[in-house]
Amino acid sequence: MKKLLLTLAVAGAIVSCSTNDETTDQIVPEQQTELLSKSQINNLIKESLESSGDFNWMDTNAQTIWSAIQHGDNLLTIGYGGDPGQFQRNAASSNIKDNLINLVRSMESNDSTLSGRATDNLYVDENINVIDIKVENIATIEALLSNNTVRYLEPASYTLDTNEGLAARSGEGFGCGFRSQNIASSDYRTVSPAARVPWNFDIHNIPAAWNYSTGRGVTVAVIDSGLSPEQRLMNQNFNTGQSSGRTVQKFGTYIDSIWPWSNNYDGVNDKCGHGTNMASVATAPRNGNNLPVGVAYNANLVTYRAVQNVLIDDYHEKRGVAEALTALGNRSDVKVISMSIGSPFGISRVRDAIKYAYNRGKMIIAAGGTSTSFTTWFGVIFPANMNETVAVTGLKEGRYVRCGNCHSGSKIDFTIEMERNSGNFVPVLSSYNGAARYVGGSSVATATTAGIAALVWSKNPTWTRAQVLDKMKRAGEFYPNRNSNFGYGNIDALKAVR
């Protein structure tokens, strides 16, 4: 509902801007303040994605950035620092931050057309060099672009898709779904004490790896849509059967509001279903409930409700994911971060947060991308296309053919088989207690790989991320070679823990 309301708000903003051309022309010359339509901006983004596989707002100009913030609540994200690589807060960057805030406030207050504004809606990130501030004057953007302490400018609230696409996200789709399903007996086998092993676990030798490691002592974090309180196996019954002595913690950094300046966090509970499914794949308990078991069934779990759905595009999602990453980066117990979410192109504040967590030794595993009607022409998506992440995609059963809607490309590191020849996907826990469902795409492949990483780290608790990743690569089917579309290929979990 929030994203649908945001569409109406954006439409109102466009009407407002289009009726103030005369006033706007007084700020700077007319050729610089002509408002680009959302369609024109979308085309620029799509052309860049099709030609280079990514899009960067800093490759455009002040007019494009100004037009984009006009279509998104006039909220501008500023990444600052003494040099392009200075993304972490320190004493020097705090002075830079103060100077930039004063610059923006000075230029905005000097504009007579902006007099009477109550607030600049300032947000300052506590860990990385990022601020959000309201900007209405194109001259302010031009001044910031020429300032050598500005690393990047990005429209905070701009979304690529159409109004129809935004409205569609309020229902099932974009990774969301709550329905439970009957799992075909051919899609699992039962192990003691009556836990169901999904069909693809044997392909990757995960049950055999349990003879050496079950994930004990390792904490896996899942940044997604949260955790359903109704699925008891991921809550009060997390320690049951052969799963014991571990913890589950739930946090929330997502704000469900059409207003970018709102600070009313939405809580920890999953209102999409996707986060619960992914946490289940990685860590669901092994017990006697005749339900799917997770890869690392003795690992600790931390979940973050940081997004509404799998597509990171709303301002509060961008901010929520960045806050989750930096919080996890500051935790010494967290080893693996699973992100079955993403964006068609880079989000600089999230990129900073990825680097922040990476520099603290976290292994960040990200989905290569699963197509919807909106993303069919994209390659490996962000943040899986970053060097600091481990990119994963899904394959069809028994052959190196990507799943029907999975992305592939040179950035992929590993693959997981997750689509049967019958068309069925992987059995996972549903959002509802005592129930299961099928889930596919690069999302389930990512969560599976996160579980395997936990098995390796549990077996070798003193290892660094580089050592764990190297062992996973050596367990890839193509190692020591690397396939141009599928990286090191399918992981053999048994080989990885031996």
C-alpha positions as CSV (number, residue, x, y, z in Angstrom):
1,M,0.0,0.0,0.0
2,K,2.8,2.4,0.9
3,K,4.4,2.1,-2.6
4,L,1.0,2.6,-4.3
5,L,0.5,5.7,-2.2
6,L,4.0,6.9,-3.2
7,T,3.0,6.6,-6.8
8,L,0.1,9.1,-6.2
9,A,2.5,11.4,-4.3
10,V,5.0,11.3,-7.2
11,A,2.2,12.1,-9.6
12,G,1.2,15.1,-7.5
13,A,4.8,16.3,-7.4
14,I,5.1,16.1,-11.2
15,V,1.9,18.1,-11.6
16,S,3.2,20.7,-9.1
17,C,6.5,21.0,-10.9
18,S,4.9,21.3,-14.3
19,T,2.8,24.2,-13.1
20,N,5.7,26.2,-11.7
21,D,7.9,26.6,-14.8
22,E,7.8,30.4,-14.7
23,T,9.0,30.4,-11.1
24,T,11.6,27.7,-11.6
25,D,13.1,29.6,-14.6
26,Q,14.2,32.4,-12.3
27,I,16.7,30.1,-10.5
28,V,19.0,29.4,-13.4
29,P,18.9,29.6,-17.1
30,E,16.0,27.9,-18.8
31,Q,18.0,25.3,-20.7
32,Q,19.3,24.0,-17.3
33,T,16.0,23.8,-15.5
34,E,13.9,22.1,-18.1
35,L,12.3,19.2,-16.1
36,L,13.1,15.9,-17.7
37,S,10.1,13.5,-17.6
38,K,10.3,10.3,-15.7
39,S,10.1,8.4,-19.0
40,Q,13.2,10.4,-20.2
41,I,15.2,9.5,-17.1
42,N,14.1,5.9,-17.2
43,N,15.3,5.7,-20.8
44,L,18.7,7.1,-19.8
45,I,19.0,4.4,-17.1
46,K,17.9,1.6,-19.4
47,E,20.3,2.6,-22.1
48,S,23.1,2.6,-19.6
49,L,22.1,-0.8,-18.3
50,E,21.9,-2.3,-21.7
51,S,25.2,-1.0,-22.8
52,S,27.3,-1.3,-19.7
53,G,25.3,-3.5,-17.2
54,D,25.1,-0.7,-14.7
55,F,24.0,2.9,-14.2
56,N,25.7,5.7,-12.2
57,W,23.9,9.0,-11.4
58,M,27.3,10.7,-11.4
59,D,27.7,9.9,-15.1
60,T,24.8,12.2,-15.8
61,N,24.5,16.0,-15.1
62,A,22.9,18.4,-12.7
63,Q,19.7,18.6,-14.8
64,T,19.1,14.9,-14.7
65,I,19.8,14.6,-11.0
66,W,17.6,17.7,-10.3
67,S,14.8,16.3,-12.4
68,A,15.0,12.9,-10.7
69,I,14.7,14.5,-7.2
70,Q,11.7,16.5,-8.4
71,H,10.1,13.1,-9.1
72,G,11.0,11.9,-5.7
73,D,10.3,14.3,-2.8
74,N,13.3,16.5,-3.5
75,L,15.4,14.3,-1.2
76,L,19.1,14.2,-2.3
77,T,21.6,11.6,-1.0
78,I,25.1,13.0,-0.7
79,G,28.1,10.7,-0.2
80,Y,31.0,12.7,1.1
81,G,34.7,12.2,2.0
82,G,38.2,13.4,1.5
83,D,38.7,10.9,-1.4
84,P,36.6,8.5,-3.4
85,G,37.4,5.6,-1.1
86,Q,36.6,7.4,2.2
87,F,33.2,5.9,3.0
88,Q,33.6,5.3,6.8
89,R,32.9,8.0,9.4
90,N,35.8,9.6,11.1
91,A,36.8,13.0,12.6
92,A,37.9,14.4,9.3
93,S,34.8,13.4,7.5
94,S,32.6,14.8,10.2
95,N,34.0,18.2,9.4
96,I,33.3,17.7,5.7
97,K,29.8,16.7,6.5
98,D,29.2,19.8,8.6
99,N,30.5,22.0,5.8
100,L,28.3,20.4,3.1
101,I,25.2,20.7,5.3
102,N,26.0,24.4,5.8
103,L,26.6,24.8,2.1
104,V,23.2,23.3,1.2
105,R,21.3,25.2,3.8
106,S,23.0,28.5,2.7
107,M,22.2,28.0,-1.0
108,E,18.7,26.8,-0.3
109,S,17.9,29.7,2.1
110,N,19.2,32.2,-0.3
111,D,16.6,31.2,-2.9
112,S,13.6,33.4,-2.5
113,T,11.3,30.8,-4.2
114,L,12.1,28.4,-1.3
115,S,11.4,30.7,1.6
116,G,9.1,29.4,4.4
117,R,10.2,25.8,4.1
118,A,10.0,24.3,7.6
119,T,12.8,21.7,7.5
120,D,15.5,20.3,5.2
121,N,14.6,16.7,6.4
122,L,18.2,15.9,7.3
123,Y,19.3,12.3,7.9
124,V,22.9,11.5,8.8
125,D,24.2,7.9,8.8
126,E,26.1,7.0,11.9
127,N,28.6,4.7,10.3
128,I,29.2,5.7,6.7
129,N,29.7,9.1,5.0
130,V,26.2,9.6,3.8
131,I,23.5,12.2,4.4
132,D,20.1,12.8,3.0
133,I,18.9,16.4,2.7
134,K,16.0,18.2,0.9
135,V,17.2,20.2,-2.1
136,E,15.0,22.1,-4.5
137,N,17.5,24.4,-6.2
138,I,19.4,23.1,-9.2
139,A,22.2,25.6,-8.3
140,T,22.7,23.6,-5.1
141,I,23.3,20.5,-7.1
142,E,25.7,22.2,-9.4
143,A,27.7,23.5,-6.4
144,L,27.8,20.1,-4.9
145,L,29.0,18.4,-8.1
146,S,31.9,20.9,-8.3
147,N,32.8,20.3,-4.6
148,N,35.8,17.9,-4.3
149,T,34.6,16.5,-1.0
150,V,31.4,15.1,-2.6
151,R,31.9,11.4,-3.6
152,Y,28.5,11.1,-5.2
153,L,25.0,12.6,-5.5
154,E,21.9,10.4,-5.9
155,P,18.2,11.0,-5.9
156,A,17.1,9.3,-2.7
157,S,13.6,8.4,-3.6
158,Y,13.7,7.9,-7.4
159,T,12.4,4.5,-8.7
160,L,13.0,3.2,-12.2
161,D,9.7,1.5,-13.0
162,T,6.3,2.8,-14.0
163,N,3.4,3.6,-11.8
164,E,1.8,0.3,-12.8
165,G,4.9,-1.5,-11.6
166,L,4.8,0.2,-8.2
167,A,1.1,-0.7,-7.7
168,A,1.7,-4.3,-8.6
169,R,4.1,-4.7,-5.7
170,S,1.4,-4.5,-3.1
171,G,0.2,-8.0,-3.9
172,E,2.0,-11.4,-4.4
173,G,5.0,-11.0,-6.7
174,F,8.4,-9.4,-6.4
175,G,9.3,-12.4,-4.3
176,C,6.4,-12.2,-1.9
177,G,3.9,-15.0,-1.2
178,F,2.3,-16.5,1.8
179,R,0.5,-19.5,0.4
180,S,1.4,-23.0,1.7
181,Q,1.7,-26.0,-0.6
182,N,1.7,-29.7,-0.5
183,I,5.2,-31.0,-1.2
184,A,5.4,-34.0,-3.5
185,S,7.0,-37.0,-2.0
186,S,9.5,-37.2,-4.9
187,D,10.8,-33.8,-3.9
188,Y,12.3,-34.8,-0.6
189,R,13.5,-37.7,1.5
190,T,13.1,-38.2,5.2
191,V,16.0,-38.4,7.7
192,S,16.0,-38.8,11.5
193,P,14.1,-37.7,13.5
194,A,11.5,-37.1,10.7
195,A,13.0,-34.1,8.9
196,R,12.5,-33.6,5.2
197,V,15.7,-33.1,3.1
198,P,14.9,-31.1,-0.1
199,W,15.7,-32.9,-3.3
200,N,18.6,-30.6,-4.3
201,F,20.5,-31.1,-1.0
202,D,21.8,-34.5,-2.2
203,I,22.9,-33.0,-5.5
204,H,25.2,-30.7,-3.5
205,N,26.2,-33.4,-1.0
206,I,24.8,-31.3,1.9
207,P,23.5,-34.3,4.0
208,A,26.9,-36.0,3.7
209,A,28.6,-32.8,4.9
210,W,26.5,-32.9,8.1
211,N,28.8,-35.8,9.2
212,Y,31.5,-33.1,9.5
213,S,29.6,-29.9,10.3
214,T,26.1,-28.6,11.0
215,G,26.9,-24.9,11.4
216,R,27.2,-24.8,15.1
217,G,28.9,-21.7,16.5
218,V,28.4,-19.7,13.3
219,T,25.9,-16.8,13.0
220,V,24.1,-16.4,9.6
221,A,22.4,-13.0,9.0
222,V,19.6,-12.7,6.5
223,I,18.8,-9.2,5.2
224,D,15.4,-9.5,3.7
225,S,11.7,-8.8,4.5
226,G,11.9,-10.1,8.1
227,L,10.8,-13.2,9.9
228,S,7.2,-14.4,10.3
229,P,6.1,-14.8,13.9
230,E,3.6,-17.4,12.9
231,Q,6.3,-19.9,11.8
232,R,7.2,-21.4,15.2
233,L,10.1,-23.5,13.9
234,M,11.9,-20.2,13.1
235,N,11.0,-18.7,16.5
236,Q,10.2,-20.4,19.8
237,N,10.9,-23.9,18.3
238,F,14.2,-22.9,16.7
239,N,16.0,-25.3,19.1
240,T,14.2,-28.6,18.6
241,G,15.2,-32.1,17.6
242,Q,18.8,-32.2,16.5
243,S,19.0,-28.4,16.5
244,S,20.1,-27.1,19.9
245,G,22.1,-24.5,21.7
246,R,21.7,-21.8,19.2
247,T,19.9,-18.4,19.0
248,V,17.6,-16.5,16.7
249,Q,17.4,-12.7,16.8
250,K,15.1,-10.4,14.9
251,F,15.7,-6.7,14.0
252,G,14.1,-4.1,11.8
253,T,15.5,-1.2,9.8
254,Y,12.6,-0.7,7.4
255,I,10.2,2.2,7.6
256,D,6.8,1.6,5.9
257,S,5.8,5.2,5.1
258,I,5.3,7.3,2.0
259,W,7.1,10.1,3.9
260,P,10.9,10.0,3.5
261,W,11.4,11.9,6.7
262,S,9.5,9.4,8.8
263,N,11.5,7.5,11.5
264,N,8.7,5.0,12.5
265,Y,10.4,1.7,12.0
266,D,8.1,-1.1,10.9
267,G,9.3,-3.8,13.3
268,V,10.8,-7.2,12.7
269,N,7.9,-9.2,11.3
270,D,7.8,-10.5,7.7
271,K,4.9,-9.0,5.7
272,C,6.1,-10.5,2.4
273,G,7.0,-14.1,3.2
274,H,10.3,-14.0,1.3
275,G,12.5,-13.4,4.3
276,T,11.0,-16.3,6.2
277,N,11.5,-18.6,3.3
278,M,15.2,-17.6,2.9
279,A,15.9,-17.9,6.7
280,S,14.4,-21.4,6.5
281,V,16.6,-22.5,3.6
282,A,19.7,-21.5,5.5
283,T,18.9,-22.5,9.1
284,A,15.5,-24.3,9.6
285,P,15.8,-26.9,12.4
286,R,16.2,-30.6,12.0
287,N,13.4,-32.1,14.0
288,G,10.4,-34.5,13.9
289,N,7.9,-32.2,12.3
290,N,8.1,-33.7,8.8
291,L,9.0,-30.3,7.4
292,P,12.0,-29.1,5.3
293,V,15.4,-28.8,7.2
294,G,17.8,-26.0,6.6
295,V,21.4,-26.3,5.3
296,A,23.1,-25.2,8.5
297,Y,20.5,-26.5,11.0
298,N,22.7,-25.7,14.1
299,A,23.8,-22.2,13.0
300,N,22.6,-19.1,14.9
301,L,20.3,-16.8,12.9
302,V,19.9,-13.0,12.8
303,T,17.2,-11.6,10.5
304,Y,16.7,-8.0,9.5
305,R,13.4,-6.6,8.1
306,A,15.1,-4.1,5.8
307,V,12.9,-4.2,2.7
308,Q,9.3,-4.6,1.7
309,N,10.1,-7.1,-1.1
310,V,13.1,-8.3,-3.0
311,L,13.6,-5.2,-5.1
312,I,15.6,-2.5,-3.3
313,D,14.2,0.7,-4.8
314,D,12.2,2.7,-2.3
315,Y,14.1,5.3,-0.2
316,H,13.4,3.5,3.1
317,E,14.6,0.2,1.6
318,K,17.9,1.7,0.4
319,R,18.4,3.2,3.9
320,G,17.1,0.1,5.6
321,V,19.5,-2.2,3.8
322,A,22.5,0.1,4.5
323,E,21.6,0.4,8.2
324,A,21.3,-3.4,8.4
325,L,24.7,-4.0,6.8
326,T,26.5,-1.6,9.0
327,A,24.9,-3.0,12.1
328,L,25.9,-6.5,11.1
329,G,29.4,-5.2,10.2
330,N,29.7,-4.1,13.8
331,R,28.9,-7.5,15.2
332,S,31.9,-9.8,15.8
333,D,29.7,-12.9,15.9
334,V,28.2,-12.6,12.5
335,K,30.2,-14.4,9.8
336,V,27.9,-14.8,6.8
337,I,25.3,-12.3,5.4
338,S,22.8,-13.6,3.0
339,M,21.1,-11.1,0.6
340,S,18.5,-12.6,-1.7
341,I,17.5,-9.1,-2.7
342,G,18.9,-6.5,-5.1
343,S,18.5,-3.7,-7.5
344,P,18.9,-3.4,-11.3
345,F,21.6,-0.9,-10.8
346,G,24.0,0.3,-8.1
347,I,22.9,2.2,-5.0
348,S,25.9,4.0,-3.6
349,R,24.9,4.1,0.0
350,V,24.3,0.4,-0.1
351,R,27.6,0.0,-1.9
352,D,29.3,1.9,1.0
353,A,27.6,-0.3,3.5
354,I,28.7,-3.5,1.7
355,K,32.3,-2.3,1.8
356,Y,31.9,-1.4,5.5
357,A,30.7,-4.9,6.4
358,Y,33.3,-6.5,4.0
359,N,36.1,-4.6,5.7
360,R,35.1,-6.2,8.9
361,G,35.5,-9.7,7.5
362,K,31.9,-10.6,6.6
363,M,31.1,-12.9,3.7
364,I,28.3,-11.3,1.9
365,I,26.4,-13.7,-0.4
366,A,24.1,-12.0,-2.9
367,A,21.5,-13.1,-5.5
368,G,22.6,-12.8,-9.1
369,G,19.0,-11.9,-10.0
370,T,15.6,-13.5,-10.8
371,S,13.6,-11.9,-13.5
372,T,10.1,-10.5,-13.3
373,S,8.3,-8.8,-16.2
374,F,10.3,-5.7,-15.0
375,T,13.8,-7.1,-15.0
376,T,14.0,-9.6,-17.9
377,W,16.7,-7.6,-19.7
378,F,19.1,-7.2,-16.8
379,G,22.3,-9.2,-16.3
380,V,23.8,-9.9,-12.8
381,I,22.1,-7.3,-10.5
382,F,23.4,-5.1,-7.7
383,P,24.9,-5.9,-5.2
384,A,25.8,-9.3,-6.6
385,N,27.9,-7.5,-9.3
386,M,30.2,-6.0,-6.7
387,N,33.7,-7.5,-6.1
388,E,33.0,-7.6,-2.4
389,T,30.0,-10.0,-2.7
390,V,29.7,-13.7,-3.6
391,A,27.2,-13.9,-6.5
392,V,25.0,-16.9,-6.8
393,T,22.4,-18.0,-9.4
394,G,20.1,-21.0,-9.9
395,L,20.2,-23.9,-12.4
396,K,17.8,-26.4,-13.7
397,E,18.2,-30.0,-12.5
398,G,21.0,-32.1,-13.9
399,R,22.5,-29.6,-16.4
400,Y,24.2,-26.3,-16.6
401,V,21.1,-24.4,-17.8
402,R,20.0,-21.5,-15.7
403,C,16.6,-21.7,-14.2
404,G,13.8,-20.2,-16.3
405,N,14.1,-16.8,-14.8
406,C,17.5,-16.7,-13.3
407,H,20.3,-14.3,-14.3
408,S,23.8,-15.3,-15.2
409,G,27.0,-13.7,-16.3
410,S,30.7,-13.2,-15.6
411,K,30.1,-11.9,-12.1
412,I,28.5,-15.2,-10.9
413,D,30.7,-17.1,-8.5
414,F,28.6,-20.2,-7.7
415,T,25.5,-22.1,-8.8
416,I,22.8,-24.2,-7.0
417,E,20.4,-26.5,-8.7
418,M,16.9,-25.4,-7.7
419,E,14.5,-26.1,-10.5
420,R,13.4,-29.7,-11.2
421,N,12.6,-31.1,-14.6
422,S,9.1,-31.4,-13.4
423,G,9.0,-27.6,-12.9
424,N,9.0,-27.9,-9.1
425,F,11.4,-25.8,-7.0
426,V,12.9,-26.2,-3.6
427,P,10.7,-27.1,-0.5
428,V,11.1,-24.6,2.3
429,L,9.2,-23.6,5.4
430,S,6.1,-21.4,4.8
431,S,5.3,-18.3,6.8
432,Y,2.7,-20.3,8.6
433,N,3.4,-22.9,11.3
434,G,3.3,-26.5,10.3
435,A,3.4,-25.7,6.6
436,A,5.8,-25.6,3.6
437,R,5.9,-24.3,0.1
438,Y,8.1,-24.3,-3.0
439,V,10.5,-21.4,-3.7
440,G,12.8,-20.9,-6.6
441,G,15.1,-18.4,-8.4
442,S,18.5,-17.1,-7.4
443,S,17.1,-16.2,-4.0
444,V,16.9,-19.8,-2.8
445,A,20.3,-20.5,-4.4
446,T,21.8,-17.7,-2.4
447,A,20.4,-18.8,0.9
448,T,21.5,-22.3,0.2
449,T,25.1,-21.1,-0.5
450,A,25.0,-19.0,2.8
451,G,24.2,-22.2,4.6
452,I,27.1,-24.0,3.0
453,A,29.4,-21.2,3.9
454,A,28.3,-21.6,7.5
455,L,29.1,-25.3,7.4
456,V,32.6,-24.6,6.2
457,W,33.2,-21.8,8.8
458,S,31.9,-24.0,11.6
459,K,34.3,-26.8,10.6
460,N,37.1,-24.2,10.5
461,P,36.3,-21.6,13.2
462,T,39.7,-19.8,13.1
463,W,39.6,-19.3,9.3
464,T,39.3,-15.9,7.7
465,R,36.7,-15.1,5.0
466,A,39.3,-15.6,2.3
467,Q,40.2,-19.1,3.5
468,V,36.5,-20.1,3.7
469,L,35.8,-18.7,0.2
470,D,38.8,-20.4,-1.2
471,K,37.7,-23.8,0.2
472,M,34.2,-23.2,-1.4
473,K,35.8,-22.4,-4.7
474,R,37.9,-25.5,-4.6
475,A,34.7,-27.4,-4.0
476,G,33.2,-25.9,-7.2
477,E,32.7,-28.3,-10.1
478,F,34.7,-26.1,-12.6
479,Y,37.6,-25.3,-10.2
480,P,40.4,-24.3,-11.0
481,N,38.7,-22.9,-14.0
482,R,35.9,-20.4,-14.0
483,N,32.9,-20.6,-16.4
484,S,32.0,-17.3,-18.1
485,N,28.3,-17.5,-17.0
486,F,28.4,-19.8,-13.9
487,G,31.7,-19.1,-12.1
488,Y,33.0,-22.1,-10.2
489,G,29.7,-23.9,-10.8
490,N,27.9,-26.2,-8.4
491,I,29.3,-26.4,-4.9
492,D,30.0,-29.9,-3.4
493,A,29.3,-29.2,0.3
494,L,31.0,-32.5,1.4
495,K,34.2,-31.5,-0.4
496,A,34.0,-28.0,1.1
497,V,34.0,-29.3,4.7
498,R,36.5,-32.1,4.4
